[in-house]
């Protein structure tokens, strides 16, 4: 047990998967494996160069929303 708490059963179930080694989503380019398909999709931007998050002020684009958030501060 890691001691983390969750607001609902679905969130707990998703988290438990990370402890069970259920990593079924593999990157076809580099072989890195992910437990969640959404994490694989996000990772693929490393290889494709896709930058779907664009600043409305200056037009600069980012691969990850967190980088856009940091840019906007």
mmCIF file of the N, C-alpha and C atoms, coordinates in Angstrom:
data_MODEL
# 
_entry.id   MODEL 
# 
loop_
_atom_site.group_PDB 
_atom_site.id 
_atom_site.type_symbol 
_atom_site.label_atom_id 
_atom_site.label_alt_id 
_atom_site.label_comp_id 
_atom_site.label_asym_id 
_atom_site.label_entity_id 
_atom_site.label_seq_id 
_atom_site.pdbx_PDB_ins_code 
_atom_site.Cartn_x 
_atom_site.Cartn_y 
_atom_site.Cartn_z 
_atom_site.occupancy 
_atom_site.B_iso_or_equiv 
_atom_site.pdbx_formal_charge 
_atom_site.auth_seq_id 
_atom_site.auth_comp_id 
_atom_site.auth_asym_id 
_atom_site.auth_atom_id 
_atom_site.pdbx_PDB_model_num 
ATOM 1   N N  . UNK A 1 1  ? 0.835   -1.198 0.000   1.00 0.00 ? 1  UNK A N  1 
ATOM 2   C CA . UNK A 1 1  ? 0.000   0.000  0.000   1.00 0.00 ? 1  UNK A CA 1 
ATOM 3   C C  . UNK A 1 1  ? 0.869   1.247  0.000   1.00 0.00 ? 1  UNK A C  1 
ATOM 4   N N  . UNK A 1 2  ? 0.453   2.214  -0.732  1.00 0.00 ? 2  UNK A N  1 
ATOM 5   C CA . UNK A 1 2  ? 1.216   3.459  -0.814  1.00 0.00 ? 2  UNK A CA 1 
ATOM 6   C C  . UNK A 1 2  ? 0.650   4.541  0.100   1.00 0.00 ? 2  UNK A C  1 
ATOM 7   N N  . UNK A 1 3  ? -0.564  4.327  0.624   1.00 0.00 ? 3  UNK A N  1 
ATOM 8   C CA . UNK A 1 3  ? -1.137  5.287  1.544   1.00 0.00 ? 3  UNK A CA 1 
ATOM 9   C C  . UNK A 1 3  ? -1.907  6.438  0.917   1.00 0.00 ? 3  UNK A C  1 
ATOM 10  N N  . UNK A 1 4  ? -2.019  6.465  -0.378  1.00 0.00 ? 4  UNK A N  1 
ATOM 11  C CA . UNK A 1 4  ? -2.762  7.545  -1.035  1.00 0.00 ? 4  UNK A CA 1 
ATOM 12  C C  . UNK A 1 4  ? -4.259  7.341  -0.864  1.00 0.00 ? 4  UNK A C  1 
ATOM 13  N N  . UNK A 1 5  ? -4.993  8.438  -0.799  1.00 0.00 ? 5  UNK A N  1 
ATOM 14  C CA . UNK A 1 5  ? -6.444  8.385  -0.684  1.00 0.00 ? 5  UNK A CA 1 
ATOM 15  C C  . UNK A 1 5  ? -7.102  8.887  -1.957  1.00 0.00 ? 5  UNK A C  1 
ATOM 16  N N  . UNK A 1 6  ? -8.316  8.407  -2.227  1.00 0.00 ? 6  UNK A N  1 
ATOM 17  C CA . UNK A 1 6  ? -9.018  8.782  -3.446  1.00 0.00 ? 6  UNK A CA 1 
ATOM 18  C C  . UNK A 1 6  ? -10.475 9.093  -3.153  1.00 0.00 ? 6  UNK A C  1 
ATOM 19  N N  . UNK A 1 7  ? -11.031 10.001 -3.926  1.00 0.00 ? 7  UNK A N  1 
ATOM 20  C CA . UNK A 1 7  ? -12.396 10.478 -3.700  1.00 0.00 ? 7  UNK A CA 1 
ATOM 21  C C  . UNK A 1 7  ? -13.456 9.453  -4.098  1.00 0.00 ? 7  UNK A C  1 
ATOM 22  N N  . UNK A 1 8  ? -13.119 8.581  -5.037  1.00 0.00 ? 8  UNK A N  1 
ATOM 23  C CA . UNK A 1 8  ? -14.117 7.597  -5.469  1.00 0.00 ? 8  UNK A CA 1 
ATOM 24  C C  . UNK A 1 8  ? -13.450 6.291  -5.875  1.00 0.00 ? 8  UNK A C  1 
ATOM 25  N N  . UNK A 1 9  ? -14.273 5.261  -6.014  1.00 0.00 ? 9  UNK A N  1 
ATOM 26  C CA . UNK A 1 9  ? -13.770 3.916  -6.318  1.00 0.00 ? 9  UNK A CA 1 
ATOM 27  C C  . UNK A 1 9  ? -13.094 3.848  -7.681  1.00 0.00 ? 9  UNK A C  1 
ATOM 28  N N  . UNK A 1 10 ? -13.596 4.605  -8.643  1.00 0.00 ? 10 UNK A N  1 
ATOM 29  C CA . UNK A 1 10 ? -13.003 4.579  -9.985  1.00 0.00 ? 10 UNK A CA 1 
ATOM 30  C C  . UNK A 1 10 ? -11.577 5.129  -9.957  1.00 0.00 ? 10 UNK A C  1 
ATOM 31  N N  . UNK A 1 11 ? -11.372 6.199  -9.214  1.00 0.00 ? 11 UNK A N  1 
ATOM 32  C CA . UNK A 1 11 ? -10.031 6.776  -9.106  1.00 0.00 ? 11 UNK A CA 1 
ATOM 33  C C  . UNK A 1 11 ? -9.086  5.799  -8.410  1.00 0.00 ? 11 UNK A C  1 
ATOM 34  N N  . UNK A 1 12 ? -9.565  5.131  -7.372  1.00 0.00 ? 12 UNK A N  1 
ATOM 35  C CA . UNK A 1 12 ? -8.763  4.130  -6.680  1.00 0.00 ? 12 UNK A CA 1 
ATOM 36  C C  . UNK A 1 12 ? -8.401  2.987  -7.627  1.00 0.00 ? 12 UNK A C  1 
ATOM 37  N N  . UNK A 1 13 ? -9.363  2.509  -8.396  1.00 0.00 ? 13 UNK A N  1 
ATOM 38  C CA . UNK A 1 13 ? -9.113  1.405  -9.328  1.00 0.00 ? 13 UNK A CA 1 
ATOM 39  C C  . UNK A 1 13 ? -8.064  1.783  -10.367 1.00 0.00 ? 13 UNK A C  1 
ATOM 40  N N  . UNK A 1 14 ? -8.146  3.019  -10.884 1.00 0.00 ? 14 UNK A N  1 
ATOM 41  C CA . UNK A 1 14 ? -7.142  3.469  -11.857 1.00 0.00 ? 14 UNK A CA 1 
ATOM 42  C C  . UNK A 1 14 ? -5.763  3.494  -11.220 1.00 0.00 ? 14 UNK A C  1 
ATOM 43  N N  . UNK A 1 15 ? -5.683  3.987  -9.999  1.00 0.00 ? 15 UNK A N  1 
ATOM 44  C CA . UNK A 1 15 ? -4.398  4.059  -9.309  1.00 0.00 ? 15 UNK A CA 1 
ATOM 45  C C  . UNK A 1 15 ? -3.840  2.667  -9.023  1.00 0.00 ? 15 UNK A C  1 
ATOM 46  N N  . UNK A 1 16 ? -4.703  1.752  -8.599  1.00 0.00 ? 16 UNK A N  1 
ATOM 47  C CA . UNK A 1 16 ? -4.248  0.398  -8.286  1.00 0.00 ? 16 UNK A CA 1 
ATOM 48  C C  . UNK A 1 16 ? -3.624  -0.278 -9.493  1.00 0.00 ? 16 UNK A C  1 
ATOM 49  N N  . UNK A 1 17 ? -4.092  0.039  -10.668 1.00 0.00 ? 17 UNK A N  1 
ATOM 50  C CA . UNK A 1 17 ? -3.538  -0.543 -11.886 1.00 0.00 ? 17 UNK A CA 1 
ATOM 51  C C  . UNK A 1 17 ? -2.048  -0.213 -12.005 1.00 0.00 ? 17 UNK A C  1 
ATOM 52  N N  . UNK A 1 18 ? -1.659  0.981  -11.558 1.00 0.00 ? 18 UNK A N  1 
ATOM 53  C CA . UNK A 1 18 ? -0.259  1.373  -11.652 1.00 0.00 ? 18 UNK A CA 1 
ATOM 54  C C  . UNK A 1 18 ? 0.630   0.520  -10.751 1.00 0.00 ? 18 UNK A C  1 
ATOM 55  N N  . UNK A 1 19 ? 0.059   -0.051 -9.692  1.00 0.00 ? 19 UNK A N  1 
ATOM 56  C CA . UNK A 1 19 ? 0.822   -0.907 -8.784  1.00 0.00 ? 19 UNK A CA 1 
ATOM 57  C C  . UNK A 1 19 ? 0.859   -2.359 -9.246  1.00 0.00 ? 19 UNK A C  1 
ATOM 58  N N  . UNK A 1 20 ? -0.003  -2.722 -10.156 1.00 0.00 ? 20 UNK A N  1 
ATOM 59  C CA . UNK A 1 20 ? -0.132  -4.116 -10.571 1.00 0.00 ? 20 UNK A CA 1 
ATOM 60  C C  . UNK A 1 20 ? 0.704   -4.454 -11.793 1.00 0.00 ? 20 UNK A C  1 
ATOM 61  N N  . UNK A 1 21 ? 1.491   -3.514 -12.251 1.00 0.00 ? 21 UNK A N  1 
ATOM 62  C CA . UNK A 1 21 ? 2.334   -3.781 -13.408 1.00 0.00 ? 21 UNK A CA 1 
ATOM 63  C C  . UNK A 1 21 ? 1.554   -3.928 -14.697 1.00 0.00 ? 21 UNK A C  1 
ATOM 64  N N  . UNK A 1 22 ? 0.335   -3.413 -14.747 1.00 0.00 ? 22 UNK A N  1 
ATOM 65  C CA . UNK A 1 22 ? -0.507  -3.545 -15.926 1.00 0.00 ? 22 UNK A CA 1 
ATOM 66  C C  . UNK A 1 22 ? -0.141  -2.531 -16.997 1.00 0.00 ? 22 UNK A C  1 
ATOM 67  N N  . UNK A 1 23 ? 1.032   -2.677 -17.559 1.00 0.00 ? 23 UNK A N  1 
ATOM 68  C CA . UNK A 1 23 ? 1.483   -1.728 -18.570 1.00 0.00 ? 23 UNK A CA 1 
ATOM 69  C C  . UNK A 1 23 ? 1.333   -2.366 -19.941 1.00 0.00 ? 23 UNK A C  1 
ATOM 70  N N  . UNK A 1 24 ? 0.242   -2.038 -20.610 1.00 0.00 ? 24 UNK A N  1 
ATOM 71  C CA . UNK A 1 24 ? -0.107  -2.730 -21.847 1.00 0.00 ? 24 UNK A CA 1 
ATOM 72  C C  . UNK A 1 24 ? 0.028   -1.857 -23.086 1.00 0.00 ? 24 UNK A C  1 
ATOM 73  N N  . UNK A 1 25 ? 0.471   -0.615 -22.914 1.00 0.00 ? 25 UNK A N  1 
ATOM 74  C CA . UNK A 1 25 ? 0.517   0.301  -24.050 1.00 0.00 ? 25 UNK A CA 1 
ATOM 75  C C  . UNK A 1 25 ? 1.966   0.654  -24.357 1.00 0.00 ? 25 UNK A C  1 
ATOM 76  N N  . UNK A 1 26 ? 2.461   0.111  -25.472 1.00 0.00 ? 26 UNK A N  1 
ATOM 77  C CA . UNK A 1 26 ? 3.873   0.258  -25.823 1.00 0.00 ? 26 UNK A CA 1 
ATOM 78  C C  . UNK A 1 26 ? 4.064   1.203  -27.002 1.00 0.00 ? 26 UNK A C  1 
ATOM 79  N N  . UNK A 1 27 ? 5.057   2.067  -26.895 1.00 0.00 ? 27 UNK A N  1 
ATOM 80  C CA . UNK A 1 27 ? 5.411   2.978  -27.976 1.00 0.00 ? 27 UNK A CA 1 
ATOM 81  C C  . UNK A 1 27 ? 6.077   2.186  -29.092 1.00 0.00 ? 27 UNK A C  1 
ATOM 82  N N  . UNK A 1 28 ? 5.560   2.303  -30.282 1.00 0.00 ? 28 UNK A N  1 
ATOM 83  C CA . UNK A 1 28 ? 6.110   1.591  -31.427 1.00 0.00 ? 28 UNK A CA 1 
ATOM 84  C C  . UNK A 1 28 ? 7.435   2.148  -31.909 1.00 0.00 ? 28 UNK A C  1 
ATOM 85  N N  . UNK A 1 29 ? 7.828   3.315  -31.429 1.00 0.00 ? 29 UNK A N  1 
ATOM 86  C CA . UNK A 1 29 ? 9.081   3.932  -31.858 1.00 0.00 ? 29 UNK A CA 1 
ATOM 87  C C  . UNK A 1 29 ? 10.230  3.552  -30.930 1.00 0.00 ? 29 UNK A C  1 
ATOM 88  N N  . UNK A 1 30 ? 10.023  3.747  -29.625 1.00 0.00 ? 30 UNK A N  1 
ATOM 89  C CA . UNK A 1 30 ? 11.136  3.539  -28.692 1.00 0.00 ? 30 UNK A CA 1 
ATOM 90  C C  . UNK A 1 30 ? 10.932  2.369  -27.737 1.00 0.00 ? 30 UNK A C  1 
ATOM 91  N N  . UNK A 1 31 ? 9.736   1.796  -27.713 1.00 0.00 ? 31 UNK A N  1 
ATOM 92  C CA . UNK A 1 31 ? 9.480   0.644  -26.862 1.00 0.00 ? 31 UNK A CA 1 
ATOM 93  C C  . UNK A 1 31 ? 9.098   0.964  -25.431 1.00 0.00 ? 31 UNK A C  1 
ATOM 94  N N  . UNK A 1 32 ? 9.037   2.240  -25.066 1.00 0.00 ? 32 UNK A N  1 
ATOM 95  C CA . UNK A 1 32 ? 8.625   2.596  -23.710 1.00 0.00 ? 32 UNK A CA 1 
ATOM 96  C C  . UNK A 1 32 ? 7.192   2.132  -23.493 1.00 0.00 ? 32 UNK A C  1 
ATOM 97  N N  . UNK A 1 33 ? 6.897   1.630  -22.293 1.00 0.00 ? 33 UNK A N  1 
ATOM 98  C CA . UNK A 1 33 ? 5.597   1.029  -22.012 1.00 0.00 ? 33 UNK A CA 1 
ATOM 99  C C  . UNK A 1 33 ? 4.856   1.854  -20.960 1.00 0.00 ? 33 UNK A C  1 
ATOM 100 N N  . UNK A 1 34 ? 3.543   1.984  -21.159 1.00 0.00 ? 34 UNK A N  1 
ATOM 101 C CA . UNK A 1 34 ? 2.704   2.791  -20.288 1.00 0.00 ? 34 UNK A CA 1 
ATOM 102 C C  . UNK A 1 34 ? 1.500   2.003  -19.810 1.00 0.00 ? 34 UNK A C  1 
ATOM 103 N N  . UNK A 1 35 ? 1.027   2.326  -18.614 1.00 0.00 ? 35 UNK A N  1 
ATOM 104 C CA . UNK A 1 35 ? -0.162  1.675  -18.059 1.00 0.00 ? 35 UNK A CA 1 
ATOM 105 C C  . UNK A 1 35 ? -1.433  2.263  -18.657 1.00 0.00 ? 35 UNK A C  1 
ATOM 106 N N  . UNK A 1 36 ? -1.363  3.465  -19.174 1.00 0.00 ? 36 UNK A N  1 
ATOM 107 C CA . UNK A 1 36 ? -2.544  4.169  -19.666 1.00 0.00 ? 36 UNK A CA 1 
ATOM 108 C C  . UNK A 1 36 ? -2.357  4.580  -21.114 1.00 0.00 ? 36 UNK A C  1 
ATOM 109 N N  . UNK A 1 37 ? -3.381  4.375  -21.929 1.00 0.00 ? 37 UNK A N  1 
ATOM 110 C CA . UNK A 1 37 ? -3.302  4.752  -23.341 1.00 0.00 ? 37 UNK A CA 1 
ATOM 111 C C  . UNK A 1 37 ? -3.114  6.263  -23.492 1.00 0.00 ? 37 UNK A C  1 
ATOM 112 N N  . UNK A 1 38 ? -3.712  7.035  -22.591 1.00 0.00 ? 38 UNK A N  1 
ATOM 113 C CA . UNK A 1 38 ? -3.564  8.491  -22.671 1.00 0.00 ? 38 UNK A CA 1 
ATOM 114 C C  . UNK A 1 38 ? -2.123  8.920  -22.443 1.00 0.00 ? 38 UNK A C  1 
ATOM 115 N N  . UNK A 1 39 ? -1.398  8.200  -21.610 1.00 0.00 ? 39 UNK A N  1 
ATOM 116 C CA . UNK A 1 39 ? 0.009   8.526  -21.375 1.00 0.00 ? 39 UNK A CA 1 
ATOM 117 C C  . UNK A 1 39 ? 0.852   8.184  -22.606 1.00 0.00 ? 39 UNK A C  1 
ATOM 118 N N  . UNK A 1 40 ? 0.502   7.096  -23.274 1.00 0.00 ? 40 UNK A N  1 
ATOM 119 C CA . UNK A 1 40 ? 1.191   6.756  -24.522 1.00 0.00 ? 40 UNK A CA 1 
ATOM 120 C C  . UNK A 1 40 ? 0.933   7.826  -25.568 1.00 0.00 ? 40 UNK A C  1 
ATOM 121 N N  . UNK A 1 41 ? -0.310  8.250  -25.699 1.00 0.00 ? 41 UNK A N  1 
ATOM 122 C CA . UNK A 1 41 ? -0.643  9.286  -26.680 1.00 0.00 ? 41 UNK A CA 1 
ATOM 123 C C  . UNK A 1 41 ? 0.145   10.566 -26.406 1.00 0.00 ? 41 UNK A C  1 
ATOM 124 N N  . UNK A 1 42 ? 0.232   10.944 -25.146 1.00 0.00 ? 42 UNK A N  1 
ATOM 125 C CA . UNK A 1 42 ? 0.995   12.133 -24.765 1.00 0.00 ? 42 UNK A CA 1 
ATOM 126 C C  . UNK A 1 42 ? 2.481   11.935 -25.082 1.00 0.00 ? 42 UNK A C  1 
ATOM 127 N N  . UNK A 1 43 ? 3.008   10.751 -24.794 1.00 0.00 ? 43 UNK A N  1 
ATOM 128 C CA . UNK A 1 43 ? 4.416   10.432 -25.057 1.00 0.00 ? 43 UNK A CA 1 
ATOM 129 C C  . UNK A 1 43 ? 4.749   10.502 -26.546 1.00 0.00 ? 43 UNK A C  1 
ATOM 130 N N  . UNK A 1 44 ? 3.844   10.090 -27.389 1.00 0.00 ? 44 UNK A N  1 
ATOM 131 C CA . UNK A 1 44 ? 4.110   10.068 -28.831 1.00 0.00 ? 44 UNK A CA 1 
ATOM 132 C C  . UNK A 1 44 ? 4.522   11.430 -29.373 1.00 0.00 ? 44 UNK A C  1 
ATOM 133 N N  . UNK A 1 45 ? 4.123   12.494 -28.699 1.00 0.00 ? 45 UNK A N  1 
ATOM 134 C CA . UNK A 1 45 ? 4.506   13.836 -29.141 1.00 0.00 ? 45 UNK A CA 1 
ATOM 135 C C  . UNK A 1 45 ? 6.011   14.042 -29.103 1.00 0.00 ? 45 UNK A C  1 
ATOM 136 N N  . UNK A 1 46 ? 6.703   13.269 -28.276 1.00 0.00 ? 46 UNK A N  1 
ATOM 137 C CA . UNK A 1 46 ? 8.169   13.326 -28.236 1.00 0.00 ? 46 UNK A CA 1 
ATOM 138 C C  . UNK A 1 46 ? 8.722   12.971 -29.612 1.00 0.00 ? 46 UNK A C  1 
ATOM 139 N N  . UNK A 1 47 ? 8.107   12.002 -30.262 1.00 0.00 ? 47 UNK A N  1 
ATOM 140 C CA . UNK A 1 47 ? 8.590   11.518 -31.549 1.00 0.00 ? 47 UNK A CA 1 
ATOM 141 C C  . UNK A 1 47 ? 8.016   12.287 -32.740 1.00 0.00 ? 47 UNK A C  1 
ATOM 142 N N  . UNK A 1 48 ? 6.769   12.739 -32.622 1.00 0.00 ? 48 UNK A N  1 
ATOM 143 C CA . UNK A 1 48 ? 6.113   13.385 -33.765 1.00 0.00 ? 48 UNK A CA 1 
ATOM 144 C C  . UNK A 1 48 ? 6.377   14.884 -33.841 1.00 0.00 ? 48 UNK A C  1 
ATOM 145 N N  . UNK A 1 49 ? 6.721   15.466 -32.698 1.00 0.00 ? 49 UNK A N  1 
ATOM 146 C CA . UNK A 1 49 ? 6.918   16.913 -32.660 1.00 0.00 ? 49 UNK A CA 1 
ATOM 147 C C  . UNK A 1 49 ? 5.614   17.692 -32.613 1.00 0.00 ? 49 UNK A C  1 
ATOM 148 N N  . UNK A 1 50 ? 4.497   16.993 -32.461 1.00 0.00 ? 50 UNK A N  1 
ATOM 149 C CA . UNK A 1 50 ? 3.194   17.662 -32.393 1.00 0.00 ? 50 UNK A CA 1 
ATOM 150 C C  . UNK A 1 50 ? 3.150   18.601 -31.195 1.00 0.00 ? 50 UNK A C  1 
ATOM 151 N N  . UNK A 1 51 ? 2.610   19.785 -31.399 1.00 0.00 ? 51 UNK A N  1 
ATOM 152 C CA . UNK A 1 51 ? 2.477   20.782 -30.340 1.00 0.00 ? 51 UNK A CA 1 
ATOM 153 C C  . UNK A 1 51 ? 1.063   21.364 -30.389 1.00 0.00 ? 51 UNK A C  1 
ATOM 154 N N  . UNK A 1 52 ? 0.118   20.661 -29.769 1.00 0.00 ? 52 UNK A N  1 
ATOM 155 C CA . UNK A 1 52 ? -1.291  21.057 -29.888 1.00 0.00 ? 52 UNK A CA 1 
ATOM 156 C C  . UNK A 1 52 ? -1.742  22.192 -28.958 1.00 0.00 ? 52 UNK A C  1 
ATOM 157 N N  . UNK A 1 53 ? -0.885  22.640 -28.060 1.00 0.00 ? 53 UNK A N  1 
ATOM 158 C CA . UNK A 1 53 ? -1.279  23.672 -27.096 1.00 0.00 ? 53 UNK A CA 1 
ATOM 159 C C  . UNK A 1 53 ? -0.620  24.992 -27.469 1.00 0.00 ? 53 UNK A C  1 
ATOM 160 N N  . UNK A 1 54 ? -1.424  25.934 -27.944 1.00 0.00 ? 54 UNK A N  1 
ATOM 161 C CA . UNK A 1 54 ? -0.894  27.187 -28.474 1.00 0.00 ? 54 UNK A CA 1 
ATOM 162 C C  . UNK A 1 54 ? -1.277  28.379 -27.598 1.00 0.00 ? 54 UNK A C  1 
ATOM 163 N N  . UNK A 1 55 ? -0.315  29.266 -27.400 1.00 0.00 ? 55 UNK A N  1 
ATOM 164 C CA . UNK A 1 55 ? -0.542  30.489 -26.638 1.00 0.00 ? 55 UNK A CA 1 
ATOM 165 C C  . UNK A 1 55 ? -1.393  31.446 -27.460 1.00 0.00 ? 55 UNK A C  1 
ATOM 166 N N  . UNK A 1 56 ? -2.459  31.940 -26.860 1.00 0.00 ? 56 UNK A N  1 
ATOM 167 C CA . UNK A 1 56 ? -3.339  32.880 -27.541 1.00 0.00 ? 56 UNK A CA 1 
ATOM 168 C C  . UNK A 1 56 ? -2.740  34.267 -27.675 1.00 0.00 ? 56 UNK A C  1 
ATOM 169 N N  . UNK A 1 57 ? -1.703  34.545 -26.912 1.00 0.00 ? 57 UNK A N  1 
ATOM 170 C CA . UNK A 1 57 ? -1.067  35.870 -26.937 1.00 0.00 ? 57 UNK A CA 1 
ATOM 171 C C  . UNK A 1 57 ? 0.021   35.965 -28.007 1.00 0.00 ? 57 UNK A C  1 
ATOM 172 N N  . UNK A 1 58 ? 0.940   35.003 -28.002 1.00 0.00 ? 58 UNK A N  1 
ATOM 173 C CA . UNK A 1 58 ? 2.100   35.108 -28.895 1.00 0.00 ? 58 UNK A CA 1 
ATOM 174 C C  . UNK A 1 58 ? 2.136   34.056 -29.993 1.00 0.00 ? 58 UNK A C  1 
ATOM 175 N N  . UNK A 1 59 ? 1.280   33.015 -29.883 1.00 0.00 ? 59 UNK A N  1 
ATOM 176 C CA . UNK A 1 59 ? 1.238   31.986 -30.908 1.00 0.00 ? 59 UNK A CA 1 
ATOM 177 C C  . UNK A 1 59 ? 2.211   30.841 -30.705 1.00 0.00 ? 59 UNK A C  1 
ATOM 178 N N  . UNK A 1 60 ? 3.062   30.916 -29.698 1.00 0.00 ? 60 UNK A N  1 
ATOM 179 C CA . UNK A 1 60 ? 4.008   29.830 -29.444 1.00 0.00 ? 60 UNK A CA 1 
ATOM 180 C C  . UNK A 1 60 ? 3.243   28.562 -29.086 1.00 0.00 ? 60 UNK A C  1 
ATOM 181 N N  . UNK A 1 61 ? 3.714   27.425 -29.569 1.00 0.00 ? 61 UNK A N  1 
ATOM 182 C CA . UNK A 1 61 ? 3.021   26.162 -29.345 1.00 0.00 ? 61 UNK A CA 1 
ATOM 183 C C  . UNK A 1 61 ? 3.850   25.237 -28.460 1.00 0.00 ? 61 UNK A C  1 
ATOM 184 N N  . UNK A 1 62 ? 3.148   24.370 -27.748 1.00 0.00 ? 62 UNK A N  1 
ATOM 185 C CA . UNK A 1 62 ? 3.770   23.470 -26.789 1.00 0.00 ? 62 UNK A CA 1 
ATOM 186 C C  . UNK A 1 62 ? 3.204   22.071 -26.939 1.00 0.00 ? 62 UNK A C  1 
ATOM 187 N N  . UNK A 1 63 ? 4.016   21.080 -26.648 1.00 0.00 ? 63 UNK A N  1 
ATOM 188 C CA . UNK A 1 63 ? 3.587   19.691 -26.729 1.00 0.00 ? 63 UNK A CA 1 
ATOM 189 C C  . UNK A 1 63 ? 2.728   19.298 -25.533 1.00 0.00 ? 63 UNK A C  1 
ATOM 190 N N  . UNK A 1 64 ? 2.939   19.935 -24.396 1.00 0.00 ? 64 UNK A N  1 
ATOM 191 C CA . UNK A 1 64 ? 2.231   19.582 -23.176 1.00 0.00 ? 64 UNK A CA 1 
ATOM 192 C C  . UNK A 1 64 ? 1.529   20.798 -22.602 1.00 0.00 ? 64 UNK A C  1 
ATOM 193 N N  . UNK A 1 65 ? 0.321   20.587 -22.097 1.00 0.00 ? 65 UNK A N  1 
ATOM 194 C CA . UNK A 1 65 ? -0.460  21.692 -21.542 1.00 0.00 ? 65 UNK A CA 1 
ATOM 195 C C  . UNK A 1 65 ? 0.237   22.335 -20.352 1.00 0.00 ? 65 UNK A C  1 
ATOM 196 N N  . UNK A 1 66 ? 0.972   21.546 -19.584 1.00 0.00 ? 66 UNK A N  1 
ATOM 197 C CA . UNK A 1 66 ? 1.678   22.104 -18.430 1.00 0.00 ? 66 UNK A CA 1 
ATOM 198 C C  . UNK A 1 66 ? 2.738   23.116 -18.861 1.00 0.00 ? 66 UNK A C  1 
ATOM 199 N N  . UNK A 1 67 ? 3.326   22.908 -20.027 1.00 0.00 ? 67 UNK A N  1 
ATOM 200 C CA . UNK A 1 67 ? 4.320   23.859 -20.529 1.00 0.00 ? 67 UNK A CA 1 
ATOM 201 C C  . UNK A 1 67 ? 3.652   25.157 -20.974 1.00 0.00 ? 67 UNK A C  1 
ATOM 202 N N  . UNK A 1 68 ? 2.469   25.044 -21.553 1.00 0.00 ? 68 UNK A N  1 
ATOM 203 C CA . UNK A 1 68 ? 1.718   26.250 -21.898 1.00 0.00 ? 68 UNK A CA 1 
ATOM 204 C C  . UNK A 1 68 ? 1.317   26.995 -20.628 1.00 0.00 ? 68 UNK A C  1 
ATOM 205 N N  . UNK A 1 69 ? 0.860   26.260 -19.629 1.00 0.00 ? 69 UNK A N  1 
ATOM 206 C CA . UNK A 1 69 ? 0.476   26.884 -18.358 1.00 0.00 ? 69 UNK A CA 1 
ATOM 207 C C  . UNK A 1 69 ? 1.654   27.656 -17.756 1.00 0.00 ? 69 UNK A C  1 
ATOM 208 N N  . UNK A 1 70 ? 2.822   27.038 -17.764 1.00 0.00 ? 70 UNK A N  1 
ATOM 209 C CA . UNK A 1 70 ? 4.025   27.694 -17.232 1.00 0.00 ? 70 UNK A CA 1 
ATOM 210 C C  . UNK A 1 70 ? 4.359   28.935 -18.050 1.00 0.00 ? 70 UNK A C  1 
ATOM 211 N N  . UNK A 1 71 ? 4.233   28.842 -19.352 1.00 0.00 ? 71 UNK A N  1 
ATOM 212 C CA . UNK A 1 71 ? 4.502   29.967 -20.247 1.00 0.00 ? 71 UNK A CA 1 
ATOM 213 C C  . UNK A 1 71 ? 3.557   31.134 -19.962 1.00 0.00 ? 71 UNK A C  1 
ATOM 214 N N  . UNK A 1 72 ? 2.299   30.831 -19.647 1.00 0.00 ? 72 UNK A N  1 
ATOM 215 C CA . UNK A 1 72 ? 1.290   31.864 -19.438 1.00 0.00 ? 72 UNK A CA 1 
ATOM 216 C C  . UNK A 1 72 ? 1.472   32.611 -18.110 1.00 0.00 ? 72 UNK A C  1 
ATOM 217 N N  . UNK A 1 73 ? 2.226   32.036 -17.178 1.00 0.00 ? 73 UNK A N  1 
ATOM 218 C CA . UNK A 1 73 ? 2.411   32.698 -15.872 1.00 0.00 ? 73 UNK A CA 1 
ATOM 219 C C  . UNK A 1 73 ? 3.303   33.892 -15.962 1.00 0.00 ? 73 UNK A C  1 
# 
